[in-house]
Amino acid sequence: MNKNINIKSLIIDKPLKLDCGQTIDNFPLAYETYGSLNKEKDNAILVFHALTGDQFLSGINPITKKEGWWSHAVGSNKAIDTEKYFVICANVISGCLGSFGPSNTNTDTNKIYGTTFPIITINDMVNAQHNLLDYFKIEKLFAVMGGSMGGMQVLQFVSNFPDKARIAIPIACTSSHSAQNIAFNELGRQSIMADNNWLNGDYANQNKNPDKGLSVARMAAHITYLSKNGLQEKFGRKLQERGDLKFSFDADFQIESYLRYQGSVFVDRFDANSYLYITRAMDYFDLSKKYNGNLSKAFEKTKTKFLVISFTSDWLYPTSENKEIVIALNAIGADVAFVEIESDKGHDSFLLDVPEFLNTLKNYINNSYSKISR
């Protein structure tokens, strides 16, 4: 895959002190923009992507040739209307689509970093992306938003930069990873590291690819993004294009074939080490930790308005965990709204065509913007 096709990249020359103790500078941050920044520079929205997302959230991704991951929500006359708003999305550092990550070459050794790349946190990702505001000369964003890991970044951004966004929309997320979620991520990491081609993370320098391990990691994760009812309704126990069992370990059931397909297409667009690093960042995320477990204190300096959104069938980041964020914001008298969307599509609901969700998003954004514009 040619990673240099149509990728905008900002070189961050300001040193960034990482949570792991290392400092990086002169590193690339890949990004994409949609719509136009107005003269007042008050219509900018920074969108943070989830684990396997990238900067190409709308239109056709020039790398995969498929629709962007949030094409249902972002575009002309859509929930996030690019005729009205200037939308920015960056590939997180430790990612694999142009931003500084383990697949980059270490100029000191002239070898690909692999697992010699420093461990990255959600905090590091957000601090790197804050440089985009300086680059576009934006004093204050209209909005920050994102789902899943993107929602974690929203929370971190407002905590770090309490006066830099008018509204914040964290969707289907949490303020810290549960033991269950850490367990699922560890399952994925172990499947990658058990692949003979992983080679302690040095596979790229040896022209190998732990594709089997990465494929299994994706299959396991994909199950968590769906709901039991959604899976049952779509697949049930339907057999794969035949009338009876084969009495073998081929994909007898449609759900088996579906998961194998999801795993196989994923390895064509994602780097295995990036998967390790990004899931690790999610597991380390705990916004209340530096405040002795008091999540409210993470937001006490902000005047940002919040809309927290969850989905009824999301068992990965259930409504109860989203409500903990709402409770923390209410405790400091923050301006916060909360909506639980009825959906049988599980955690992936925020990526799909769920009309109630998209209408909620559109109405909140437009109503909020009308209050600040002329």
Secondary structure, 3 states (H helix, E strand, C coil): CCCCCCCEEEEECCCEECCCCCEECCEEEEEEEECCCCCCCCCEEEEECCCCCCCCCCCECCCCCCECCCCCCEECCCCEECCCCEEEEECCCCCCCCCCCCCCEECCCCEECHHHCCCCCHHHHHHHHCHHHHHCCCCCEEEEEEECHHHHHHHHHHHHCCCCEEEEEEECCCCECCHHHHHHHHHHHHHHHCCCCCHHHCHHHHCCCCHHHHHHHHHHHHHHHCCHHHHHHHCCCCECCCCCCCCCCCCCEHHHHHHHHHHHHHCCCCCHHHHHHHHHHHHHCECCHHHCCCHHHHCCCCCCEEEEEEECCCCCCCHHHHHHHHHHHHHCCCCEEEEEECCCCHHHHHHCCCHHHHHHHHHHHHHHHHHHCC
